[in-house]
């Protein structure tokens, strides 16, 4: 097999691959003989047609089968022969059969950047303390009390700071309903019915809550709000909004007593002391996860600082597009309208480019370490991950595998497993430093 490599800008390489006639003829004969056994050709009994007739009648079909068999196989052998680190195969084209049964084709690839690895064993890391303190348990108990608080109506008095009120309200700007002025804005800016509002100084719109304080139940009044010049909804930026507000209910937040009854409500049959023990265990578990994340972050930071190289532009562009799509999807899930996302397009693209650069660089470094340490992904590793993913989505393992195969997701999954194994290797070989 002859292989010529032509290097081009932006980490692109073209491989011109030529297979000798004997190798192609051997595969051609195998496939042609298979056609001959089953082909139905007028004038000949099945399996008795001469090879020349078979070759002429089924030339295209035989060529297609030979191409399928030999192209991917010889491409892999060419990569190995030339010791190329291929990050991405972008094209296989120009398959041509010679009269002597030779075959040639061209592959275009993106090659991985070249760089030297530093000493990646004993990377220094500072790790957070995993010991759970009594104040941390107390703080968790307080959060649980907040979550299980009762809201008791206090109709006899006026609203106070820290109360919760239920209101009807409707907003206007320059005498027009906000729903008309800024239809794409959040519905809570337009107004609402039976709207729960926590009366706190910095909550909701500027100075809105302060103007509710001192009002009594069933009272209606006008609340004016001066919206800042940099307000996210551009139609309202710098405007003064007027809201007609009717106060329906005033509620006081009452925290439950910290006793065995409280514990029993959260964990039936458990005392307060047992609840504290459970919280301590959960916090320890959280801190162990934080410790692992801290290790990973410091390992990756160390490797990024020690290794410098240029990323293949085509891969960086593709990864930036993917990161941008992820950012947009996350923001939409948070309820941010597309118009607002459009206003922040430049900022989103810059963030996506930064995420993509960091992700690609990390992957190249970890893959090189995996190569150096001969870390591999076995079939059973992939099978286990597919079963775990299937359980997460509550579907069968076979269905999960089929969906992955349809979207070329098995290779991506194997890459995730490889990167995870490599990080685990690095985490197992860190040098823990005293916290400064």
MOUR-V437420 format. One record per backbone hydrogen bond with DSSP energy under -1.0 kcal/mol. CO is the residue of the C=O (numbers start at 1). NH is the residue of the N-H. If there is no record, write none. Layout:
BEGIN
co=CO nh=NH
co=CO nh=NH
END
This chain:
BEGIN
co=2 nh=18
co=4 nh=16
co=6 nh=14
co=9 nh=12
co=11 nh=111
co=12 nh=8
co=13 nh=109
co=14 nh=6
co=15 nh=107
co=16 nh=4
co=17 nh=105
co=18 nh=2
co=19 nh=103
co=20 nh=24
co=21 nh=25
co=22 nh=26
co=23 nh=27
co=24 nh=28
co=25 nh=29
co=26 nh=30
co=27 nh=31
co=28 nh=32
co=29 nh=33
co=30 nh=34
co=31 nh=35
co=32 nh=36
co=33 nh=37
co=35 nh=39
co=41 nh=44
co=45 nh=48
co=50 nh=54
co=51 nh=55
co=52 nh=56
co=53 nh=57
co=54 nh=58
co=58 nh=62
co=59 nh=63
co=60 nh=64
co=61 nh=65
co=62 nh=66
co=63 nh=67
co=64 nh=68
co=65 nh=69
co=66 nh=70
co=67 nh=71
co=70 nh=74
co=71 nh=75
co=72 nh=76
co=73 nh=77
co=74 nh=78
co=75 nh=79
co=76 nh=80
co=77 nh=81
co=78 nh=82
co=79 nh=84
co=85 nh=112
co=88 nh=110
co=91 nh=108
co=93 nh=106
co=96 nh=104
co=98 nh=101
co=102 nh=98
co=103 nh=19
co=104 nh=96
co=105 nh=17
co=106 nh=93
co=107 nh=15
co=108 nh=90
co=108 nh=91
co=109 nh=13
co=110 nh=87
co=110 nh=88
co=123 nh=431
co=125 nh=433
co=133 nh=137
co=134 nh=138
co=135 nh=139
co=136 nh=140
co=137 nh=141
co=138 nh=142
co=139 nh=143
co=140 nh=144
co=141 nh=145
co=142 nh=146
co=143 nh=147
co=144 nh=148
co=146 nh=149
co=150 nh=254
co=152 nh=252
co=154 nh=157
co=159 nh=214
co=160 nh=163
co=163 nh=199
co=164 nh=251
co=165 nh=197
co=166 nh=248
co=166 nh=249
co=167 nh=195
co=168 nh=246
co=169 nh=192
co=170 nh=244
co=171 nh=178
co=172 nh=242
co=173 nh=176
co=176 nh=173
co=177 nh=180
co=177 nh=181
co=178 nh=182
co=182 nh=185
co=186 nh=189
co=187 nh=191
co=190 nh=171
co=192 nh=169
co=195 nh=167
co=197 nh=165
co=198 nh=200
co=199 nh=162
co=200 nh=203
co=205 nh=208
co=209 nh=212
co=209 nh=213
co=212 nh=215
co=215 nh=159
co=216 nh=219
co=219 nh=247
co=221 nh=245
co=223 nh=243
co=225 nh=241
co=228 nh=231
co=228 nh=238
co=232 nh=234
co=233 nh=236
co=236 nh=239
co=239 nh=227
co=241 nh=225
co=242 nh=172
co=243 nh=223
co=244 nh=170
co=245 nh=221
co=246 nh=168
co=247 nh=218
co=249 nh=166
co=250 nh=154
co=251 nh=164
co=252 nh=152
co=254 nh=150
co=257 nh=259
co=259 nh=263
co=260 nh=264
co=261 nh=265
co=262 nh=266
co=263 nh=267
co=267 nh=270
co=271 nh=275
co=272 nh=276
co=273 nh=277
co=274 nh=278
co=275 nh=279
co=276 nh=280
co=277 nh=281
co=278 nh=282
co=279 nh=283
co=280 nh=284
co=281 nh=285
co=282 nh=286
co=283 nh=287
co=284 nh=288
co=285 nh=289
co=286 nh=290
co=287 nh=291
co=288 nh=292
co=289 nh=293
co=290 nh=294
co=291 nh=295
co=292 nh=296
co=293 nh=297
co=294 nh=298
co=295 nh=299
co=296 nh=300
co=297 nh=301
co=298 nh=302
co=299 nh=303
co=300 nh=304
co=301 nh=305
co=302 nh=306
co=303 nh=307
co=312 nh=316
co=313 nh=317
co=314 nh=318
co=315 nh=319
co=316 nh=320
co=317 nh=321
co=318 nh=322
co=319 nh=323
co=320 nh=324
co=321 nh=325
co=322 nh=326
co=323 nh=327
co=324 nh=328
co=325 nh=329
co=326 nh=330
co=327 nh=331
co=328 nh=332
co=329 nh=333
co=330 nh=334
co=331 nh=336
co=332 nh=335
co=337 nh=341
co=338 nh=342
co=339 nh=343
co=340 nh=344
co=342 nh=345
co=344 nh=348
co=345 nh=349
co=346 nh=350
co=347 nh=351
co=348 nh=352
co=349 nh=353
co=350 nh=354
co=351 nh=355
co=352 nh=356
co=353 nh=357
co=354 nh=358
co=355 nh=359
co=356 nh=360
co=357 nh=361
co=358 nh=362
co=359 nh=363
co=360 nh=364
co=361 nh=365
co=362 nh=366
co=363 nh=367
co=364 nh=368
co=365 nh=369
co=366 nh=370
co=367 nh=371
co=368 nh=372
co=369 nh=373
co=370 nh=375
co=378 nh=382
co=379 nh=383
co=380 nh=384
co=381 nh=385
co=382 nh=386
co=383 nh=387
co=384 nh=388
co=385 nh=389
co=386 nh=390
co=387 nh=391
co=388 nh=392
co=389 nh=393
co=390 nh=395
co=396 nh=400
co=397 nh=401
co=398 nh=402
co=399 nh=403
co=400 nh=404
co=401 nh=405
co=402 nh=406
co=403 nh=407
co=404 nh=409
co=405 nh=408
co=409 nh=413
co=410 nh=414
co=411 nh=415
co=412 nh=416
co=413 nh=417
co=414 nh=418
co=415 nh=419
co=416 nh=420
co=417 nh=421
co=418 nh=422
co=419 nh=423
co=420 nh=424
co=421 nh=425
co=422 nh=426
co=423 nh=427
co=424 nh=428
co=426 nh=429
co=429 nh=122
co=431 nh=125
END
